[in-house]
């Protein structure tokens, strides 16, 4: 029996993988996308997207006009003690759940000709130098080969371990927790509420739902034993969070949770695999826009393949443009993170917005991208 071969294999069906697959298939390329889950499904994500991507999505008929997204134009920040500051967002953005957006883009990618393997996971990827192609092993024991592989598998995966990527050996103190809630909150505002050891974002998504997503501490979870007790003991110290939790209807029976959230630098190219979205680097949630970055990387990876024939040229173009657009942006995000997650520095951050609107706008601008 002959091994299955495809021109391009994309590992991971989040925003980056779906965008890259759509753009490649639309131009007639043979694309197979492998996703370990089945659409639609929830992901731990802030679910706010900067308007930097809107023009591109609209131009490619990928903007979900049928879904009633929220329009977000203001940023609100509170300290651990509840002191508050607000600032307008020059570029702004929109809110939409990954549950809705990923399924929408999945259908668009299928219509463009992308082939999907769902509910199976890539266990290992090897680049065979002498054959100039990749060999992949899947969780069901099957194997396939490909000319090109795009890694769009998110924050942490078995492929990261198989490639022995540097960051995978570093333990991190963070957990991510997400709810959808029904609440009384300004639909045009994205808020960031600090608590000791982390911070929580709130914004409206589609319909009447709001996203409530926070980055917390593994040690605090261990100390209090479970998520509800941790939230009551730690998050409720911020009066705005206490009010949100106590005066909202929670849509999920239980939250979506991820462990080992890692903000360490990553490479956009590993073993000839083009790394997309969070697989190439995770921007801190407070400075936003992992979703926008994922969409942009999907576009850049597809263009690199479509505009070049030789592997070396594809890799050089993608790495160069990735570094140009995202390297400094992610670095600034990591530096800005120290302003959040503790009592004193969160009060300093609130004061910064109140007393130096220009500086606050510059920080926001530098952690967001340009319209493309």
Secondary structure, DSSP 8 states (H G I E B T S, - for coil): ---EEEEEEEE--SHHHHHHHHHHHHTT--EEEEESS-SS---S---EEEGGGHHHHHHTT-S-TTS--EEEEEEEEE-TT--EEEEEEEEEEEE--HHHHHHHHHHHHHHHT-EEEES--EEEEEEETTTTEEEEEETTS-EEEEEEEEE---SS-HHHHHTT-GGGG---SEEEEEEEEE----TTEEEEEEETTEEEEEEE-STT-EEEEEEEEHHHHHHHSSHHHHHHHTGGGSHHHHHHHHSSEE-SSS-EEEE----S---SEETTEEE-GGGG----GGG--HHHHHHHHHHHHHHHHHH-SSHHHHHHHHHHHHIIIIIHHHHHHHHHGGGSSSHHHHHHHHHHHHH-HHHHHHHHHHTS----
